[in-house]
Amino acid sequence: MNPFRFSPELFDCRNEVLAALSDAGYEWLSHFSSVDPLHDLYGIEVCGIHERDVAVDILNLLMRMFPAWHPG
């Protein structure tokens, strides 16, 4: 982990995730509060998910989108 890492391509990933969430029927502020790039870990975080089932579905969606990434 590099706390000073900046990966601008993660903003493209963020946009792809937002589109995929929308396509899957998940709406911003209803099902989640934000999608944030994690530059230091090189990943994406979906925040503010209130329902466990929704969180599991979103995790599965992200794992399909980014199979080389490790959830955690």
Number of C-alpha atoms within 10 A of each C-alpha: 8 9 9 8 12 14 14 10 11 17 16 11 18 19 13 13 22 18 14 16 19 12 10 12 10 17 14 15 10 10 18 19 14 15 18 17 21 16 19 13 13 15 18 20 16 18 13 15 18 12 10 9 10 14 17 12 14 21 16 13 16 20 14 11 14 15 10 8 13 9 13 6
